[in-house]
Amino acid sequence: MTLVAVIGSGQATPTEEAWAEEVGRRLAEAGAILLCGGRGGVMAAACRGARAVGGLTVGILPGTDPAEANRWVVVPLATGLGEARNAVIACAAQAVIAIGGEWGTLSEIALARKMGRPVVGLGTWQLARGREPAEDILRASSPAEAVELALHVLPRSPRGG
């Protein structure tokens, strides 16, 4: 079982939504389970892409109502954790694909890296330590490359990869 999180802004641009939809579709075609925050923007677009080809989508929701999930989430997990649910997403995923994003996305990137999860970025944050670029995010230039990189760097474990 391969679990890949797709993270990004709940208020995505049309380009980010198109990228997310293609990423979701490609992940599902590869047999991966898509994890996300379960709401709008990048999350909804990724779920829409995955569901279009029969993929399984899991939404880790901040509130207590499963009905908060976008309509393409198959398994809505209402955590009641608010933004702390970002840690659940980062921990549950074997790899993370970040598309665009705001502060919440940055927190998920940081948590994923802290937990040793690989992060692939597509038009997302660029990190630096001092004036030196940090090598913590693998850069992709297309949705296809993002999925390829994420699946290639999956940690080898009993769960999959």
SULLINVEN-V868110 format. One record per residue. N is the residue number from 1. RES is the residue in one letter. SS is DSSP state (hx for helix, st for strand, lp for the rest). Layout:
BEGIN
n=(N & N)
res=(RES & RES)
ss=(SS & SS)
END
This chain:
BEGIN
n=(1 & 2 & 3 & 4 & 5 & 6 & 7 & 8 & 9 & 10 & 11 & 12 & 13 & 14 & 15 & 16 & 17 & 18 & 19 & 20 & 21 & 22 & 23 & 24 & 25 & 26 & 27 & 28 & 29 & 30 & 31 & 32 & 33 & 34 & 35 & 36 & 37 & 38 & 39 & 40 & 41 & 42 & 43 & 44 & 45 & 46 & 47 & 48 & 49 & 50 & 51 & 52 & 53 & 54 & 55 & 56 & 57 & 58 & 59 & 60 & 61 & 62 & 63 & 64 & 65 & 66 & 67 & 68 & 69 & 70 & 71 & 72 & 73 & 74 & 75 & 76 & 77 & 78 & 79 & 80 & 81 & 82 & 83 & 84 & 85 & 86 & 87 & 88 & 89 & 90 & 91 & 92 & 93 & 94 & 95 & 96 & 97 & 98 & 99 & 100 & 101 & 102 & 103 & 104 & 105 & 106 & 107 & 108 & 109 & 110 & 111 & 112 & 113 & 114 & 115 & 116 & 117 & 118 & 119 & 120 & 121 & 122 & 123 & 124 & 125 & 126 & 127 & 128 & 129 & 130 & 131 & 132 & 133 & 134 & 135 & 136 & 137 & 138 & 139 & 140 & 141 & 142 & 143 & 144 & 145 & 146 & 147 & 148 & 149 & 150 & 151 & 152 & 153 & 154 & 155 & 156 & 157 & 158 & 159 & 160 & 161)
res=(M & T & L & V & A & V & I & G & S & G & Q & A & T & P & T & E & E & A & W & A & E & E & V & G & R & R & L & A & E & A & G & A & I & L & L & C & G & G & R & G & G & V & M & A & A & A & C & R & G & A & R & A & V & G & G & L & T & V & G & I & L & P & G & T & D & P & A & E & A & N & R & W & V & V & V & P & L & A & T & G & L & G & E & A & R & N & A & V & I & A & C & A & A & Q & A & V & I & A & I & G & G & E & W & G & T & L & S & E & I & A & L & A & R & K & M & G & R & P & V & V & G & L & G & T & W & Q & L & A & R & G & R & E & P & A & E & D & I & L & R & A & S & S & P & A & E & A & V & E & L & A & L & H & V & L & P & R & S & P & R & G & G)
ss=(lp & lp & st & st & st & st & st & st & lp & lp & lp & lp & lp & hx & hx & hx & hx & hx & hx & hx & hx & hx & hx & hx & hx & hx & hx & hx & hx & lp & lp & lp & st & st & st & st & lp & lp & lp & lp & lp & hx & hx & hx & hx & hx & hx & hx & hx & hx & hx & hx & lp & lp & lp & lp & st & st & st & st & st & lp & lp & lp & lp & hx & hx & hx & lp & lp & lp & lp & lp & lp & st & st & st & st & lp & lp & lp & hx & hx & hx & hx & hx & hx & hx & hx & hx & hx & hx & lp & lp & st & st & st & st & st & lp & lp & lp & hx & hx & hx & hx & hx & hx & hx & hx & hx & hx & hx & hx & lp & lp & lp & st & st & st & st & st & lp & lp & lp & lp & lp & st & st & lp & lp & st & st & lp & lp & lp & lp & st & st & lp & lp & lp & hx & hx & hx & hx & hx & hx & hx & hx & hx & hx & lp & lp & lp & lp & st & lp & lp & st & lp)
END
